[in-house]
């Protein structure tokens, strides 16, 4: 069985989809998929589907949704597959679980690659870090669970995954910058700072990419616009790191050059105190 949550929800058994069309069973499948091999308690499933306003028939209705999922699984598995749908979507004391390996879910493959990529990054293995983190990010096909109506539990999980995706992308860009790929990164970073207009780390990367590409004025303009936005919207100045990066560009600090030596830090923390 293979399940994808990094984008539209997709679950297949031997190439046959087992994703229900109804909204609430989709929520249940998505939540169980995020905890493969682990029991998801009935109260957690109910909270996801109904929040705190549980209907009187909530237990019966939940059991009906589980039955619908098992029927889809049973149809996909067919009569020749050992075991049954109840073995895959199993009932346990107090809850239900999907008895599948974690590697069957793309989110877990993604997180394993991110861990590997970050370690390579910390070890100064920039080429390997960029390659592994790019493989992790390539598993995404849109926002997490983009076609699932999320309740309070799935909303937290989706937000966690999206935040992880942004951090992984930032680290991959740092590795690419340390490898001298500044020109190739300009378009990507221009898009990212437009999507995240207050993210100082991404703005620092865009500034460095432009500066190293011989576009000092454009790099300084990014700082100017970010500073004005932070003042207007939050009433704060940019962080000390970003202010020092700005001053370094004005002073043409050689530490901004790629040849300044190996650095095992993020672009944003280049000028951390």
N, C-alpha and C positions, 0 to 999 in steps of 0.2 A: 504494500500500500504506500502511495506517495501523496503527500499533502503540501500544498503551497498556501502560505498566508501573506507572503511579501508581495502584495498586489491583490488581485482578485482571488477569492477563495476557490481552491481547486483541490479535489480529493479523488484519487482514482485507485481502483483495484484491478490490476492486469489490464490497464488502459480503459476501463469502464468507469465513468463518473459516478460517484456516490454522493454528490452534493445535492441536497434537497432544494426545491424551488421556494418553499415557504420560509419566511423570515426567521421565525424563532428556532426551528430545527437547524437552520444555518448557524445561528448564534451558538447553539449547543455544540455543534460539530467543531466550530472554530475554537471554542474555549477548551474542549477536550483535546484538540490537536496541539494546543500550546502547553499541555501538560502530559505528553505521551508517557504511558507506563505508570502514571500517578493517578490516584483517586481524586476526582474533583467532587467535593461534598455537595450534596443536594441543596443546602442553603445557598451555596455559591452560585450554582446553576440557576436557582430561582431568583436570586438577586440580579443576575445578569439579564434574565428575561423580563422580570416584572418590577425590578427595583424594590422599594419597600412596600408597595401596594399590591400584596399578593391576593389573587382571587381565591375564593373558597375551594375551588377545585384544582388548585395549583399542583398538588401531588399527582392527581390523576392525569392532568394535562401534560405534565412533565413526562410521565411514563408513556403517554401516547406519542410524544415527540421522539423518545428513545426508540419506541417500537418502529416508527417511520424510518429512522436512520438504520435500524437493523434490517428492515425489509430491503432497503436500497443495497446494503452490504450483502445480504443474502442473494439478491438477484445478480450482483456483480461477481460474487464468488462462485455461484453455480453449484451443481450437485457433485462435481468431481474434485472440489477442493477440500482437503482434510479440515476438520473443525467446522465451526459454524459462526454465524454473525454474532452470536452471544459470546463467543470466545474472543472476538476482536473488540466488540463494544460490550465490555463485561460489567456486570453488577457486583458491587462490593458493599460491605457494610457501610452505610451512610453515604454512598455515592456511586459514581460510574467512572470507568476509565477506558481509554483506548489502549489496547495491548499491542503496541507497535514500537519499534525502536526509535529513539530520538532522531536518528539520522534520516528517518522517513519524512521528517518535516523540514522544509527549507529554512525555517527560522533557526533551527539548531545547527544546521550546516553553516549558515551565515555566521552565527555567534562563534563557532569553532574557528572559522577562518579569520574572523576579526581578532580573536585572542592570539592566534598565530601571527597575524600581521603586526599587531601592536608589539609583540615580543621582539619580532625582527626589527621594528622601528626603534625600540629601546636599545637594542644591541647594535644599532648603527648600520644594519644591513638594509640600506635604503631601497635597492633594487628589488630585493625579495619582499620587503614591506609593501612597496607600491604594487607589486604583482599580486600578492596574496589579498591585500585589501581591495584591489580592483575586482578580483574573482568574487569576493564576498559581496561587493556592491552590485555586481552584475546579476546576482540572484534576484534582485528587486525588479518588479514589473509594475510599478505604481505604488501609491500609498498602501500601507499595511491594511489588509481586510477592506479594501476600497469599496467592495460591493456587498458588505455585510452591515446591517443595522446594528451598531454596537451599543450595548448597555454599559452600566457603570464599571463592570469588571473588565470587559474587552476594551473599553476606552482607555483604561490605564495601561493595558498591555500594548495597545496600538501606539500610544504616546511614547512608551518606553522604547519600542522598536524604532520609531521614527527618530527619537533623540539619539539612539545608538547609531543609526544610519548617518546622521549628520556629523557626529563625532568621528566615525570611521572615515567619512569622506574628507573631513578636515585633516586627519592624520595622513591619509593617502596623498593629499595635495602637498602637505609638508614634505613627505618623502620625495615627491616629484620635484618640488622646488630645490631640495638638496641635491637632486640629480641634474639640475640645470634646465628643466623643462618649462621655464617661466613663460615663454612665448605661447606654447601650446595650452597653457592654463588660463590665459586671459579671458577667453570667451566663456569658459565654465565658471570662472570666478565672477565675471560680470553678471551672469545669470543668478548665481548664488547670493550675491549681496543685494540684488533686487528682491529676491524672495525672503531674505533675512536682513532687513534694513538696519537692525540694531546689533548685529552679531559682530563684535569687535575682532574676534579671531579671523573670520573670513575676510573682513576688511583689511586686516594687516597682511594677509596673504595676497590679496588683490594689489595692495600698495607695493609689496615687494616684487610681484610678478611684473608689474608695469615699470617699476624703477629699473629692474634688471634688463628690461627690454628697451631701455633708452627713452622711456616716457615719464620722466620725472614730474613734469607738470601735471599729467593725468593722475599720477600716484598721490601727489599733494592735494589735488582736487577731491579725491575720494575722502581723504582725511577731513578736508574742510566741510564737505557735505555731511559726513557722519557727525562731526562735532556739532554742527548747527542743528541737526536732527535730534541729537541727544539733549541739547540745551532746550530746544523748543518743546520736546515731548516729555522729557523726564526731569529737566532742570539740573542736569549733571554734566560735568566735563568728561571727555574720554579718560580711560584708565591711565595710570602712570606709564604702563608698558607702551601703550599706543602713543602717548605724548612723546616718550623718548624715541620711539621709532620715527615719528614725524621729524623730531629734531635731528636725528641721525641722517635722514634723507636731505635735510637742508644743509647739513655739514658734509655731505658726501662721505659718510663714514665707511671705511673699507670693510668693516665687519658685515656690511650688507652684501658684499660680493660673495659669489660661490666659492672662490678660491681662498676665502678667509680661514678655512680649516674645518675639520669635522665638528658638527654640533649635534648633540643628542637632545635637542629641545625643540619645542614647537616654534613656528614663526612668531606667534603672538608673544611668547615668553623670551624672545631673543634679547629684549631689553628689560627684562624683569629685574627688579632691584636685588 
